[in-house]
Structure formats: C-alpha cells, structure tokens
Amino acid sequence: MTQTEPVAAPLAPDPAIVVLTGDIGIADAAATWERVRRVLLTGPRTLILDLGAVTFMDSTGLGTLLRIANECPPRGIRLTVRSPSMQVLRLMHVTGTQDIFSIEA
C-alpha cells in the first residue's frame, strides 16, 4: 500500500480584495476580467472589488462587473463593490444594475 501526502492548495485570502484603478472600458475589460478570474480560482468566500480609484467606466466595464457578479454565486463567493465613484454609481443606476451588487461606501 502506497501512502500519499495530502495535496496542499494555497489558501485564498479572505476576503480577497482586488483594487481596480483608472479606466475600465473596452480596452481594459479583458485584462480586468482575467485579473479577477485568477482571484476567483483561489476560492475566496468573499471578493471585494475596490473601485475607489476607478476614474471611468463604460458599458463594457459594467459588463465585466456583471460577468464577475454572475461567476461568484455558483462558486459560493459573496461579492462586494467598495467605494464606487459617482460616475460608476450613475452608470449602475441608469442601467438598473445597482441592485445586483452589494455596494459598500
């Protein structure tokens, strides 16, 4: 009988905090998604997207946030959006998506 060592997986920090900065638009959406996707793969229970330094977001950026929001529940991850700017809040309000996110000031 062969004994095996337990497989050690790196533990995700909990909460996992991803700080996004600058513009999140069509040119930045794929890189933003990839960055967050890598964090989701670590299996945190809570993901905080800190948007305090986001200066601009267009509909593509919002689409990326919605994609992240859709990926979290099946993985058992609670998503919180922290410190969104007035511009981001306005975009969420105009599109009726503000209630999808747990928003922390």
Buried (B, 14 or more C-beta within 10 A) or exposed (E): EEEEEEEEEEEBEEBBBBEBEEBBBEEBBEEBBEEBEEBBEBBBEBBBBBBEEBEBBBBBBBBBBBBBBEBBEEEEBEBBBBBBBEEBBEBBEEEEBBEBBEBEE
